Amino acid sequence: INSFKHKAETPKSIAVMLWYSKQLPFTSENSIKASIAGQILSMEYLKKIREDASAAYTVQAMGGAERNDFGSEVTIVAYCPMKPEKADVAIEILRSEMDALANTCDADMLQKVKEYMLKNVDDQAKTNGYWNNVINTWRFWGVDLYTDYKKVVEAQTPESISAFVKELLKAGNRAEVVMLPAE
């Protein structure tokens, strides 16, 4: 945890949290589960931090898996520019919702995310960038991000997402950077 104060003309508070595991392998399924978890967290954060607590104008989370020459890593990142006077509330929600997702996943939110991902992959498949990523991931790491994508997305359940997040948290890796305004 790195929490610091910064003097500025306009007081700002920003929190960035990162949960990661180097134990989870780089697979298409882990990449999909991480993306789903990030999108569900974004919805939870928007509801609880922005709408319920009025502690931020925006907040987002994203998840993914990647592989490079040094190994693989599965990550979920949350980013929240907060109202300075409500930073404590927002930070607590950022932390607690990740833990909550490891125990239970909202089925309606999961369904919305799955529908979005299934529609979005068809749109993405019309772009060169998508195919460049698919081809290079197969070429360098032997992981097929395309063939069973829709089947894997459709197969996800609230239980599978919670189990995935629980496994990610088991690694015990969390980095947190919080910038608060100086008085």
N, C-alpha and C positions, 0 to 999 in steps of 0.2 A: 504494500500500500504506500503510495506516494501522494500525500495531501499537502498542498502548499497554497500560500496566498500571494496574489499578484496585484499590484496597484495598476489601475487603468482609469481613463476618463469615464468610461461606462463600466460600472461593476458587472462582472460576469462570473458565472459558476459553470463549470463543465466537468462531467464525470465520464470516464471511459473505463469499462471493465472488460476483462478478457479471461475466459475460462478455456483451458486447452488440455489436450492429452496427446502424448506421443506414443501411448500404448495402443490406442485404437488404430487399426490398419487403414490405409488409404484404399477404400473401395467405393464403388458407385453407391452402394446402399448407405454407407456411413456419410457420404457427401450429401445424399438426399435427406437423411435423418437430421443432419446438422442444419441444413437449409430450412427444413420444416420447423425445427425447434427455434431457430432464430426468428422466423416469421411469426410464430405463435407468441414468442416473447415480445415482439414488436407490438402485436395487438394488445397483449396484457399491459405492457408499459404505457401505451397510448391511453388505454382506458383508466388505469389506476394513477399514473403520474400526471398526465395532461388533463383528463376529464374529471376524475374524482378529486384529486389533490390540488389541481391547478398549480402544479409545481414546475411545469415546463411548457413551452410552446410546441416542442417536438421532442421525440425520443425514438430511437430505432435500435434494432438488434439484427444481427445477421450471423449465419453459421455456414461453415464449409469445411472441406477436407482438402488437403494438398500434399503433394509429395515433391521432394527435391533431392539433390545429391546427398543430403545429410539425414534423410529419413522422412517420415510422414507425421502429420499433425492434424488433429481435428480441433476446430476452434468455434467458439461462439463469442461474439463481441457485442457489447451494448454501448451506445453513445447517447449522452443526454446533456444538452445545454440547459441549465436549470435557472430558475429564479433564485437569486442569492438567499433570500429570506426563507426559502423552502428547500434548500439543498439537502438538509438532513433527512427530510421526508422522502425526497426522490432517491437518494442514495440507499436508504433502507429498502425501498420498493425494488430497486435494481437488484439488490442482493437477494431479497426474500423470494422474488418471483422465479429466479433460477432454481432455487431449492424447491419451491412449490412444484415446478414443472417436472422435477425428478420423482415426485410422488403422484401427481395427477395431471392429465392433459385434457383440456376442454374438447369434447368430441365435435362440437359445432365449429369451433375455430379450426380444428384439424381438417374438417371437411372443406371449409373455405380455402384453406391453404392448398389442399390437394387439387381442388378444382382450378385454382389459379395456376398451379405448376403444370397441370396437364394441358391447359390452354396455352400457357406461355411457351412450353417446349415446342409446340407446333410453329409459333411465331419465330422463335429463336432459330429453328431448323431452316429458316429461309435466309439466314445470314452467313456470310463467310466466317465471321469470328467464332460462331458456334462450332462450325465444322472444323475449323483450325484447332480449337481446343480439344474436340473429340478425337481428331486424328493424332495430335501430338501426345495426348494423354495415353492413347493406345500404343503409339510408337515408342514412347520413352518408358512407360511404366506397366504396360500390358493390362491396363484397366479400361474396360469398355463402358463409357458413360452414356451410350446411346441405346443399345439393343434392348435391354429390359427396363429402361427408365420408367416407362408408364406402368408396367406391372409392379415395380418396386414402390412407386408412389402410391398406387391404388392399394397395395397390401398393408400400408401403415395403419396402425391402430393407436388409440390413446395409450395403451399399455406398451406398445413397441417404442413410442417416442419417449415416454417416461423412463423406461428401462435404459434407453440410449443415453439420456441426460444423466441418469444415475451413474452409469458406467463412465461417462465423461468426467463427472464430479469426483469419482473415486480416485482419479489421478491426483487430486488435491492441488491443482495448479490454477491459481487465480492471480491476475495482476490488476491493480486498480490505481488509476491516476485521477486525482480530484484537484481542480483549480478553483479556489475561492477568492473573492475580492479582498484586497487589503483594506483596512479601515482608513 
